[in-house]
Amino acid sequence: MKLNLLSCDAQRPDRRAIAKCIAEISSNIDQSLSNELTDILLEGDAVDIEIGR
């Protein structure tokens, strides 16, 4: 299943918590890649991740 993360509009987003969540729910993303995807998400671009069933 693919999950599309569109945005994060929190005033002070917790980058570590977002990256940890992405790494935990995804089926093929390690911590380093989840950090990169978090940065992309917080810059305003959508992120697609694959989650396990």
MODELLER restraints for C-alpha pairs under 7 A, 6 or more apart:
rsr = mdl.restraints
at = mdl.atoms
rsr.add(forms.Gaussian(group=physical.xy_distance, feature=features.Distance(at['CA:1:A'], at['CA:50:A']), mean=5.81, stdev=0.5))
rsr.add(forms.Gaussian(group=physical.xy_distance, feature=features.Distance(at['CA:1:A'], at['CA:51:A']), mean=5.55, stdev=0.5))
rsr.add(forms.Gaussian(group=physical.xy_distance, feature=features.Distance(at['CA:1:A'], at['CA:52:A']), mean=6.74, stdev=0.5))
rsr.add(forms.Gaussian(group=physical.xy_distance, feature=features.Distance(at['CA:2:A'], at['CA:48:A']), mean=6.67, stdev=0.5))
rsr.add(forms.Gaussian(group=physical.xy_distance, feature=features.Distance(at['CA:2:A'], at['CA:49:A']), mean=5.75, stdev=0.5))
rsr.add(forms.Gaussian(group=physical.xy_distance, feature=features.Distance(at['CA:2:A'], at['CA:50:A']), mean=4.52, stdev=0.5))
rsr.add(forms.Gaussian(group=physical.xy_distance, feature=features.Distance(at['CA:2:A'], at['CA:51:A']), mean=6.12, stdev=0.5))
rsr.add(forms.Gaussian(group=physical.xy_distance, feature=features.Distance(at['CA:3:A'], at['CA:48:A']), mean=5.65, stdev=0.5))
rsr.add(forms.Gaussian(group=physical.xy_distance, feature=features.Distance(at['CA:3:A'], at['CA:49:A']), mean=5.28, stdev=0.5))
rsr.add(forms.Gaussian(group=physical.xy_distance, feature=features.Distance(at['CA:3:A'], at['CA:50:A']), mean=6.13, stdev=0.5))
rsr.add(forms.Gaussian(group=physical.xy_distance, feature=features.Distance(at['CA:3:A'], at['CA:51:A']), mean=6.90, stdev=0.5))
rsr.add(forms.Gaussian(group=physical.xy_distance, feature=features.Distance(at['CA:4:A'], at['CA:46:A']), mean=6.87, stdev=0.5))
rsr.add(forms.Gaussian(group=physical.xy_distance, feature=features.Distance(at['CA:4:A'], at['CA:47:A']), mean=5.76, stdev=0.5))
rsr.add(forms.Gaussian(group=physical.xy_distance, feature=features.Distance(at['CA:4:A'], at['CA:48:A']), mean=4.45, stdev=0.5))
rsr.add(forms.Gaussian(group=physical.xy_distance, feature=features.Distance(at['CA:4:A'], at['CA:49:A']), mean=6.49, stdev=0.5))
rsr.add(forms.Gaussian(group=physical.xy_distance, feature=features.Distance(at['CA:5:A'], at['CA:46:A']), mean=5.59, stdev=0.5))
rsr.add(forms.Gaussian(group=physical.xy_distance, feature=features.Distance(at['CA:5:A'], at['CA:47:A']), mean=5.06, stdev=0.5))
rsr.add(forms.Gaussian(group=physical.xy_distance, feature=features.Distance(at['CA:5:A'], at['CA:48:A']), mean=6.14, stdev=0.5))
rsr.add(forms.Gaussian(group=physical.xy_distance, feature=features.Distance(at['CA:6:A'], at['CA:45:A']), mean=6.98, stdev=0.5))
rsr.add(forms.Gaussian(group=physical.xy_distance, feature=features.Distance(at['CA:6:A'], at['CA:46:A']), mean=4.43, stdev=0.5))
rsr.add(forms.Gaussian(group=physical.xy_distance, feature=features.Distance(at['CA:6:A'], at['CA:47:A']), mean=6.51, stdev=0.5))
rsr.add(forms.Gaussian(group=physical.xy_distance, feature=features.Distance(at['CA:7:A'], at['CA:41:A']), mean=6.09, stdev=0.5))
rsr.add(forms.Gaussian(group=physical.xy_distance, feature=features.Distance(at['CA:7:A'], at['CA:42:A']), mean=6.97, stdev=0.5))
rsr.add(forms.Gaussian(group=physical.xy_distance, feature=features.Distance(at['CA:7:A'], at['CA:44:A']), mean=6.15, stdev=0.5))
rsr.add(forms.Gaussian(group=physical.xy_distance, feature=features.Distance(at['CA:7:A'], at['CA:46:A']), mean=6.42, stdev=0.5))
rsr.add(forms.Gaussian(group=physical.xy_distance, feature=features.Distance(at['CA:8:A'], at['CA:42:A']), mean=6.21, stdev=0.5))
rsr.add(forms.Gaussian(group=physical.xy_distance, feature=features.Distance(at['CA:15:A'], at['CA:38:A']), mean=6.66, stdev=0.5))
rsr.add(forms.Gaussian(group=physical.xy_distance, feature=features.Distance(at['CA:18:A'], at['CA:38:A']), mean=6.51, stdev=0.5))
rsr.add(forms.Gaussian(group=physical.xy_distance, feature=features.Distance(at['CA:19:A'], at['CA:34:A']), mean=4.97, stdev=0.5))
rsr.add(forms.Gaussian(group=physical.xy_distance, feature=features.Distance(at['CA:19:A'], at['CA:35:A']), mean=5.18, stdev=0.5))
rsr.add(forms.Gaussian(group=physical.xy_distance, feature=features.Distance(at['CA:19:A'], at['CA:38:A']), mean=5.66, stdev=0.5))
rsr.add(forms.Gaussian(group=physical.xy_distance, feature=features.Distance(at['CA:22:A'], at['CA:34:A']), mean=5.85, stdev=0.5))
rsr.add(forms.Gaussian(group=physical.xy_distance, feature=features.Distance(at['CA:23:A'], at['CA:29:A']), mean=5.61, stdev=0.5))
rsr.add(forms.Gaussian(group=physical.xy_distance, feature=features.Distance(at['CA:23:A'], at['CA:30:A']), mean=5.74, stdev=0.5))
rsr.add(forms.Gaussian(group=physical.xy_distance, feature=features.Distance(at['CA:23:A'], at['CA:31:A']), mean=5.74, stdev=0.5))
rsr.add(forms.Gaussian(group=physical.xy_distance, feature=features.Distance(at['CA:23:A'], at['CA:34:A']), mean=5.63, stdev=0.5))
rsr.add(forms.Gaussian(group=physical.xy_distance, feature=features.Distance(at['CA:25:A'], at['CA:51:A']), mean=5.89, stdev=0.5))
rsr.add(forms.Gaussian(group=physical.xy_distance, feature=features.Distance(at['CA:26:A'], at['CA:49:A']), mean=6.36, stdev=0.5))
rsr.add(forms.Gaussian(group=physical.xy_distance, feature=features.Distance(at['CA:26:A'], at['CA:50:A']), mean=5.57, stdev=0.5))
rsr.add(forms.Gaussian(group=physical.xy_distance, feature=features.Distance(at['CA:26:A'], at['CA:51:A']), mean=4.31, stdev=0.5))
rsr.add(forms.Gaussian(group=physical.xy_distance, feature=features.Distance(at['CA:26:A'], at['CA:52:A']), mean=6.42, stdev=0.5))
rsr.add(forms.Gaussian(group=physical.xy_distance, feature=features.Distance(at['CA:27:A'], at['CA:50:A']), mean=5.97, stdev=0.5))
rsr.add(forms.Gaussian(group=physical.xy_distance, feature=features.Distance(at['CA:27:A'], at['CA:51:A']), mean=4.93, stdev=0.5))
rsr.add(forms.Gaussian(group=physical.xy_distance, feature=features.Distance(at['CA:27:A'], at['CA:52:A']), mean=5.02, stdev=0.5))
rsr.add(forms.Gaussian(group=physical.xy_distance, feature=features.Distance(at['CA:37:A'], at['CA:47:A']), mean=6.70, stdev=0.5))
rsr.add(forms.Gaussian(group=physical.xy_distance, feature=features.Distance(at['CA:41:A'], at['CA:47:A']), mean=6.15, stdev=0.5))
